[in-house]
Amino acid sequence: MTHHATLLLLLFLPRSPLTPSPQRPCFLQPIAQQSKGHRFPIAVAVFPIAAVGHPVILKKAFFPFLVTQNPRQLAFLVLRSVQRGAFADVALDKVLHQAKLSSLPDRRLLTELVYGSVRRQRTLDALIDQLAKKPAQQQPADLRAMLHLGLYQLRYLNHVPVSAAVNTTVDLAKQNGFAGLAGFVNGLLRQYVRLMENGQEAGFDGSAQSNGGKREAFACPVDPLDLSRYASAVDRLGILHSYPDWIVNVWLEQLGIEGTEQLCQWLNQPPHIDLRVNTLRASLETVEAAMHAAGVAVSRVPHLPQALRLPIGAGAMQQLPGFAEGWWIVQDSSAQLVGYLVDPQPEDVVVDACAAPGGKTMHIAELMHDRGTVWACDRAASRLSKLKQNADRLGVRSIQLCEGDSRHLPQFVGQCDRVLVDAPCSGLGTLHRHADARWRQTPETVQQLAQLQAELLEQAATWVKPTGRLVYATCTLHPLENEAIVQSFLDRHADWAIDPPSSDSPPFAFATTAGWVKIWSHQHDMDGFFMVRLKKR
């Protein structure tokens, strides 16, 4: 999913340190060792705004004429819009555009407060439940948003002084219709500070069982969050790391407690930004040298011959060397693996069934040396238009656009050497890139997506020539959308089989014994992904 240009700028500004200090612990590490960041499905009508609570109707982000440049007041306005159903990134982008903050630190603080408060809302609600007589879900929505902002600063932002976090939140209450509860806000936040200073212990009691075995007893010193209030490992992991129980359960079944804990932590960190070098116009060495000459310390990514990882604070994307020349495009390393698994050859006819925003489409064209035809299919003309803009910047000429639902495109039947189904999915492997994604998806939407994915794969299989290849990929880590889809397809089609990646291709380093590729973010340090190549027997 593409980011707005304004938000891209913020992603590359230098980040304030989040290193815990003896005076101000920062609870960012997993409970096991506290020692020292895709695509959505076809739009659904409602989504749950919190881990527990009622769904709300989606609405456009709306803000009156903004006269303030106070980042905390602006963050409150964004959170209020999100609670009413707006997407966090859309609402934030609108406020950034309207407020025209002149201070880059203020813009960064606003972005951090919004995304952090949305991402960590279950943890913050648990603190309200613990510290207030009335639970978070029974608090007025606006007051709850203000408490989230105050607690988020106290818990996660060491560079914000305690007094500033408390006093500015009290001011928010006074300025937004809750002057009568300013004392309550002050008292709750001060209570959190006292608990933090007193060093309350919290952690598993050692009785939790999982696929990974029994967790040994341990404690999290100096954490005001009292996890002993919760009976199960699912609750404790979900509350500490702020995930819905159903997501935690999905990962526990695959990884056990240790792996789930590590994955939860990884997906709460700021996201990496990776580039894929466009080999039609530049070499990896050329781009690397240009970046280093400009003071941008890019690093190579193991197993990915076209990938460079940007350092935090690299600057605005459009200002980096090679952007205007089309030398590179932003694409996470795991997404780059998909093109190599497709393994297109010059003069092939290839269809990317769910192409927008087009990173994989263009990679396929590059791997074909821009010789042949790559059909980019998508339901939305606006998304295809953006794809074409990117293709023009990269100088890719072999891409043809096809607007339509890939479940109903009979013109491709039996015509394709390679077909890619990069299916719409729940995006559980990219939760660090979308602060509110974990709260928008539900087990029910996963079931709906699985049905759509099965239909797309079924139709795409009819497009493949007898000697062709079919690749199915998602950026989720849910087996119902991955392994189960593939196995069900193979059960129905005995004439198809898995075609494992060849030993000389980048995906081989990540292949499983079953023949598919599954990227676990905490193990491979990239977005979570699943991909498999199929062939006719």
C-alpha positions in Angstrom: 0.0 0.0 0.0 1.5 3.3 -1.0 2.2 6.1 1.5 1.3 9.7 1.0 4.3 11.9 0.1 3.9 13.9 3.3 4.1 10.8 5.4 7.1 9.5 3.5 9.0 12.6 4.4 8.2 12.0 8.1 9.4 8.4 7.9 12.9 9.5 7.0 13.3 12.2 9.6 15.8 11.3 12.4 13.9 9.6 15.1 14.1 10.5 18.8 15.9 7.9 20.9 13.6 5.4 22.6 16.4 3.8 24.6 15.2 3.1 28.2 17.0 4.9 31.0 17.1 4.1 34.7 15.0 7.2 35.4 12.4 6.5 32.6 12.0 2.9 31.6 10.6 2.4 28.1 8.5 -0.7 27.7 9.3 -1.7 24.1 11.0 -5.0 24.7 9.2 -8.4 24.8 8.2 -9.7 28.2 10.8 -12.5 28.0 13.7 -10.1 27.9 13.3 -6.5 28.9 17.0 -5.4 28.8 17.7 -2.3 27.4 7.4 -0.6 12.8 -0.7 -4.3 2.5 -3.0 -4.3 0.9 -6.5 -4.3 2.4 -9.4 -6.4 1.0 -12.4 -5.1 -0.8 -13.7 -2.4 1.5 -15.9 -3.7 4.3 -18.6 -1.6 5.9 -17.6 -1.8 9.5 -14.6 -2.5 11.6 -13.9 -3.0 15.4 -12.2 0.2 16.6 -10.7 -1.6 19.7 -9.8 -5.0 20.9 -13.2 -5.2 22.5 -16.1 -2.9 21.6 -18.7 -2.2 19.0 -18.0 -1.7 15.3 -18.4 1.7 13.8 -19.4 2.8 10.4 -16.5 4.0 8.2 -16.6 7.7 7.6 -14.4 10.2 5.8 -11.9 12.0 7.9 -13.3 15.5 8.5 -11.7 18.4 10.3 -12.9 22.0 10.6 -10.6 24.8 9.6 -7.5 24.2 11.8 -6.2 27.2 13.6 -3.9 25.4 16.0 -0.3 24.2 15.4 -0.2 22.3 18.7 0.9 18.8 17.8 -0.9 17.2 20.7 -4.2 19.0 19.9 -3.8 18.0 16.3 -3.1 14.4 17.4 -6.3 14.4 19.5 -8.3 15.6 16.5 -6.9 12.8 14.4 -7.6 10.2 17.0 -11.1 11.4 17.4 -11.6 11.0 13.7 -10.1 7.5 13.8 -12.4 6.5 16.6 -15.3 7.6 14.4 -14.1 5.3 11.6 -11.4 7.2 9.5 -8.3 5.4 8.4 -5.4 6.6 10.6 -3.0 7.5 7.7 -5.8 9.3 5.7 -6.8 11.4 8.8 -3.3 12.2 9.7 -2.4 13.2 6.2 -5.4 15.5 6.0 -4.4 17.3 9.3 -0.7 17.6 8.2 -1.9 19.2 5.0 -4.3 21.6 6.6 -2.3 22.6 9.7 0.9 23.3 7.7 3.1 22.7 10.7 6.4 24.6 10.2 8.4 22.7 12.8 9.6 19.3 11.6 10.0 18.0 15.2 6.3 18.9 15.8 5.3 17.1 12.6 7.3 14.1 13.7 5.7 14.2 17.2 2.3 14.4 15.7 2.9 11.4 13.5 4.4 9.4 16.4 1.5 10.2 18.8 -1.1 9.3 16.2 0.4 6.0 15.0 1.7 5.0 18.4 -1.6 5.6 20.2 -3.6 3.7 17.5 -1.1 0.8 17.4 -0.8 0.5 21.2 -4.5 1.2 22.1 -5.1 -2.2 23.7 -2.2 -1.7 26.1 -3.3 1.8 26.8 -6.9 0.6 27.4 -5.6 -2.0 29.8 -3.8 0.7 31.8 -7.0 2.8 32.0 -8.8 -0.3 33.2 -6.2 -0.8 35.9 -5.9 2.8 37.0 -9.5 4.1 36.7 -12.7 3.0 38.5 -14.5 3.0 35.1 -13.0 0.8 32.4 -11.7 2.3 29.1 -14.7 1.2 27.1 -17.0 3.1 29.4 -15.1 6.3 29.3 -16.3 9.1 27.0 -14.6 8.5 23.6 -12.8 11.9 23.5 -11.5 11.5 27.1 -10.3 8.0 26.2 -8.3 9.4 23.3 -6.7 12.1 25.5 -5.7 9.4 28.1 -4.2 7.4 25.3 -2.1 10.3 24.3 -0.9 11.0 27.8 -0.2 7.3 28.6 1.6 6.7 25.3 4.0 9.5 26.0 4.7 8.3 29.5 5.2 4.7 28.5 6.9 4.8 25.2 8.5 8.3 24.6 11.5 8.8 26.8 12.4 12.1 25.1 9.1 13.7 26.4 9.5 14.8 30.0 7.1 13.4 32.5 5.8 16.8 33.4 5.2 17.7 29.7 3.3 14.5 29.1 1.0 15.0 32.1 0.5 18.8 31.9 -0.2 18.9 28.1 -2.8 16.1 28.5 -4.5 18.0 31.3 -4.5 21.0 29.1 -6.2 19.0 26.3 -8.9 18.0 28.7 -9.5 21.6 29.7 -9.5 22.8 26.1 -11.8 20.2 24.7 -14.9 20.1 26.9 -13.5 18.1 29.9 -12.4 20.8 32.3 -14.4 19.2 35.0 -12.4 16.0 34.6 -9.0 17.7 34.4 -8.2 16.5 38.0 -9.1 12.9 37.0 -6.8 13.1 34.0 -4.0 14.5 36.2 -4.6 11.9 38.9 -4.6 8.9 36.5 -1.4 9.9 34.8 0.3 10.7 38.1 -0.7 7.3 39.4 1.0 5.7 36.4 4.1 7.7 37.1 4.1 6.6 40.8 3.8 3.0 39.7 6.6 3.4 37.3 8.8 4.9 39.9 7.9 2.3 42.5 8.9 -0.5 40.2 5.9 -2.7 40.2 6.7 -6.2 38.8 4.6 -7.8 36.1 5.0 -10.9 33.9 4.1 -14.5 33.2 3.9 -16.9 36.2 5.5 -19.7 34.3 2.3 -21.8 34.0 1.5 -20.9 30.4 1.7 -23.7 27.9 2.2 -23.4 24.1 3.5 -25.4 21.1 6.9 -24.0 22.0 6.9 -25.6 25.5 6.5 -24.2 29.0 7.6 -20.7 29.6 9.9 -20.2 32.6 8.8 -17.8 35.3 10.1 -14.3 34.9 9.3 -10.7 35.8 9.3 -7.3 34.1 10.6 -4.9 36.7 9.4 -1.3 36.7 6.4 -2.0 34.5 3.2 -0.4 35.9 1.1 -2.6 33.6 -0.1 -5.4 35.9 -0.3 -8.5 33.8 -1.1 -10.7 36.7 -4.7 -9.5 36.3 -5.0 -11.7 33.2 -5.2 -15.5 33.3 -4.0 -16.7 29.9 -0.8 -16.3 27.8 -3.0 -15.0 25.0 -4.3 -12.2 27.1 -0.9 -11.3 28.4 0.8 -11.2 25.0 -2.1 -9.4 23.4 -2.3 -6.8 26.1 1.4 -6.2 26.5 2.1 -5.9 22.8 -1.4 -4.6 21.8 -2.8 -7.2 19.4 -6.3 -8.7 19.2 -6.5 -12.2 20.8 -7.4 -13.9 17.5 -4.2 -12.7 15.9 -2.1 -13.9 18.9 -3.8 -17.3 18.7 -3.1 -17.6 15.0 0.6 -17.1 15.7 0.8 -19.2 18.9 -0.5 -22.2 16.9 2.4 -21.8 14.5 5.2 -20.4 16.6 4.6 -21.0 20.3 5.0 -18.4 22.9 8.7 -17.5 22.3 8.3 -17.0 18.5 4.9 -15.2 18.9 6.4 -12.8 21.4 9.3 -12.0 19.1 7.0 -11.5 16.1 4.6 -9.2 18.1 7.6 -7.1 19.1 9.0 -6.9 15.6 5.7 -5.8 14.1 5.5 -2.9 16.6 8.8 -1.4 15.5 9.3 1.3 12.8 9.3 -0.3 9.4 12.4 -0.7 7.3 12.4 1.1 4.0 14.0 -1.0 1.2 14.8 0.0 -2.4 14.9 -2.3 -5.4 17.4 -1.2 -8.0 16.0 -0.9 -11.5 18.5 -2.9 -13.5 17.2 -1.4 -16.8 18.7 1.9 -15.8 21.4 1.3 -13.1 23.4 -1.3 -11.3 23.3 -2.0 -7.6 26.9 -0.7 -7.3 26.0 2.6 -9.1 23.1 3.3 -6.8 25.0 2.3 -3.7 27.9 4.6 -4.7 25.6 7.5 -5.4 23.9 7.1 -2.0 27.1 6.9 -0.1 28.4 10.0 -1.9 25.3 11.8 -0.8 25.9 10.7 2.8 23.1 8.1 2.8 24.6 4.9 4.3 22.5 2.3 2.5 23.2 -1.4 3.2 22.8 -4.5 1.1 20.2 -7.2 2.0 21.4 -10.8 2.1 20.1 -13.0 -0.7 18.5 -10.0 -2.6 20.8 -8.9 -5.5 18.7 -5.8 -6.2 17.9 -4.6 -2.7 19.3 -1.8 -0.7 18.1 -0.8 2.8 17.9 2.9 3.7 19.0 4.0 7.1 16.6 5.9 9.4 16.8 9.6 8.7 17.7 9.2 5.0 15.6 12.2 4.0 12.7 12.7 1.6 12.4 10.1 -1.0 12.2 12.4 -4.0 15.4 14.1 -2.9 17.5 10.9 -2.8 20.0 10.2 -5.6 18.5 8.4 -8.6 14.8 9.0 -7.9 14.2 11.3 -10.8 16.3 9.1 -13.0 14.3 6.0 -12.2 17.2 4.1 -10.8 15.1 2.5 -8.0 11.7 2.0 -6.5 10.6 1.4 -2.9 9.9 -2.2 -2.4 10.4 -4.4 0.7 12.9 -7.2 0.4 10.3 -9.9 0.9 8.1 -8.5 -1.9 11.2 -8.6 -4.2 11.4 -12.4 -3.7 8.1 -12.8 -5.5 9.5 -11.6 -8.9 12.4 -14.1 -8.7 9.9 -16.9 -7.9 7.9 -16.0 -11.0 11.1 -16.4 -12.9 9.9 -14.7 -16.1 11.9 -15.1 -19.3 12.4 -12.6 -22.2 9.5 -12.6 -24.7 7.1 -14.3 -22.1 3.5 -13.3 -21.7 2.9 -12.7 -18.0 -0.2 -11.6 -16.2 -0.1 -10.0 -12.7 -3.7 -10.6 -11.6 -3.8 -8.1 -8.7 -1.1 -5.7 -9.9 -1.5 -2.3 -8.2 0.5 -0.5 -6.9 2.8 -2.3 -9.3 6.1 -3.0 -7.6 6.1 -6.7 -8.5 4.8 -6.0 -12.0 7.7 -3.7 -12.8 10.2 -6.2 -11.2 8.9 -8.9 -13.5 9.3 -6.6 -16.5 12.9 -5.8 -15.4 13.7 -9.5 -15.0 12.5 -10.0 -18.6 14.8 -7.2 -19.8 11.6 -5.3 -20.7 11.1 -7.8 -23.6 7.7 -9.5 -23.8 4.3 -8.5 -22.4 3.4 -8.0 -18.8 -0.4 -7.5 -18.2 -1.1 -5.5 -15.1 -4.7 -6.2 -14.0 -6.6 -4.4 -11.3 -10.2 -3.4 -10.6 -9.4 0.3 -9.9 -8.5 2.6 -12.8 -7.0 5.1 -10.4 -4.6 2.5 -9.0 -3.6 1.5 -12.6 -2.9 5.1 -13.4 -0.5 5.4 -10.5 1.1 2.1 -11.6 1.7 3.6 -15.1 3.3 6.7 -13.6 5.8 4.6 -11.7 6.5 2.5 -14.8 7.1 5.7 -16.8 9.6 6.9 -14.2 11.4 3.6 -14.3 11.4 3.5 -18.1 9.5 0.2 -18.3 7.7 -0.2 -21.6 6.5 -3.8 -21.7 3.6 -3.4 -19.3 0.0 -3.3 -20.6 -2.9 -2.3 -18.3 -6.1 -4.3 -17.9 -8.9 -2.8 -15.8 -11.2 -5.5 -14.4 -11.9 -8.2 -11.9 -9.4 -11.0 -12.4 -12.1 -13.6 -11.6 -13.7 -12.7 -14.9 -11.1 -12.2 -17.6 -11.6 -15.0 -20.1 -9.3 -13.4 -22.7 -6.2 -14.8 -20.9 -7.3 -18.5 -20.8 -4.4 -20.7 -22.0 -2.3 -17.7 -23.1 0.2 -17.1 -20.4 3.7 -18.3 -19.7 3.7 -17.0 -16.1 0.8 -15.8 -13.9 1.1 -14.1 -10.6 -1.7 -13.9 -8.1 -0.5 -11.5 -5.4 -3.8 -11.8 -3.7 -5.7 -9.3 -1.5 -5.1 -10.4 2.1 -5.4 -9.6 5.8 -1.8 -8.1 5.7 -0.7 -9.7 9.0 2.9 -9.6 7.7 2.8 -5.8 7.3 1.1 -4.6 10.5 4.0 -2.4 11.3 3.3 -0.4 8.2 -0.4 0.3 9.0 -1.1 1.3 12.6 -4.8 0.5 12.5 -4.7 -2.7 10.4 -4.7 -5.0 13.4 -8.0 -3.5 14.6 -9.7 -3.6 11.1 -9.3 -7.2 10.3 -11.3 -9.9 12.0 -11.7 -13.7 11.7 -14.7 -13.0 9.6 -12.9 -10.8 7.1 -10.2 -13.5 6.9 -12.8 -16.0 5.9 -14.2 -13.6 3.3 -10.7 -13.0 2.0 -9.9 -16.8 1.8 -13.0 -17.2 -0.4 -11.8 -14.4 -2.7 -8.3 -15.8 -2.8 -9.5 -19.3 -3.7 -11.6 -17.8 -6.6 -8.7 -15.8 -7.9 -6.3 -18.8 -7.9 -8.9 -21.0 -9.5 -9.4 -18.6 -12.4 -5.7 -17.7 -12.8 -4.9 -21.4 -13.2 -6.9 -21.5 -16.4 -4.7 -18.8 -17.9 -1.5 -20.8 -17.7 0.0 -22.7 -20.7 0.8 -26.4 -20.2 4.5 -25.5 -19.7 3.8 -22.3 -17.7 4.0 -21.5 -14.0 1.6 -20.0 -11.5 2.7 -18.1 -8.4 0.4 -17.4 -5.5 1.6 -14.9 -2.9 0.3 -12.9 0.1 1.7 -10.5 2.7 -0.1 -12.3 5.5 0.9 -14.9 8.1 -2.4 -16.6 8.4 -2.5 -20.3 7.3 -6.1 -20.0 6.1 -5.0 -17.5 3.5 -1.7 -19.3 2.6 -1.1 -23.0 3.1 -4.8 -23.9 3.3 -5.6 -22.1 0.0 -2.8 -23.9 -1.8 -3.5 -27.3 -0.4 -7.2 -27.0 -1.2 -6.3 -26.0 -4.8 -4.0 -29.0 -5.1 -6.6 -31.3 -3.7 -9.1 -30.2 -6.4 -6.5 -30.3 -9.2 -4.4 -33.5 -9.2 -2.7 -32.3 -12.4 -1.0 -29.4 -10.5 2.0 -29.6 -8.2 4.3 -27.4 -6.2 7.4 -26.3 -8.1 10.0 -25.4 -5.4 12.5 -22.5 -6.1 15.7 -23.5 -7.8 18.8 -23.6 -5.8 20.4 -20.6 -7.7 17.4 -18.2 -7.1 17.0 -15.8 -4.1 13.8 -17.5 -2.8 15.7 -20.8 -2.3 17.3 -19.4 0.9 13.8 -19.0 2.5 12.1 -22.2 1.1 10.5 -24.7 3.4 10.6 -28.5 3.0 7.1 -28.3 1.6 8.4 -26.2 -1.3 6.8 -22.9 -0.6 8.4 -19.8 0.8 7.3 -18.3 4.1 9.0 -15.2 5.5 8.7 -14.7 9.3 9.6 -11.1 10.1 11.3 -11.7 13.4 13.5 -14.4 11.8 14.3 -12.8 8.4 14.1 -9.0 9.3 11.6 -8.2 6.5 7.9 -8.0 6.0 6.0 -11.2 6.6 5.2 -13.0 3.3 4.0 -16.3 1.8 4.6 -17.4 -1.8 4.5 -20.7 -3.7 5.1 -21.6 -7.4 2.8 -24.2 -9.0 3.2 -26.1 -12.3 1.2 -28.6 -14.3 2.3 -32.2 -13.9 
